[in-house]
C-alpha cells in the first residue's frame, strides 16, 4: 500500500467515524435513511437511542469492511468471502433496526 492509498483510506475512515459520532449524539437523525422522510406518527414508533446505536454500528461495520478489503487487496478473496459477510451484516442491521428499535 503506497502513501496516497494510506492517506485516502485514513481520510475516509476519519469521516466515517465522525459520521458515526454525529449519529450517536443525536445530531444526525436526518441522515438516517427512511427516518428523515417518515411522518411524525411513524417516527414516534422508534426508540431513537437504539436506532442511533444500530445505524452507527452499521457505519462502523462498513468502515471495518473497507479496511479489510484494502488490507487484503485480493479482489477474488473479497468477492467470495467478504461480500457475503457485508451483505449478511447489512441485512442483520436492517432487521435489528426494524425489530429491536421499535417501541412496544
Buried (B, 14 or more C-beta within 10 A) or exposed (E): EEEEEEEEBEEBBEEBBEBBEBBBEEEBBEEBEEBEEEEEEEEEEBBBEBBBBBBBBBBBBBBBBBBBBBEEEEEEEBEEEBEEEBEEBBEEBBEBBEEEBEEE
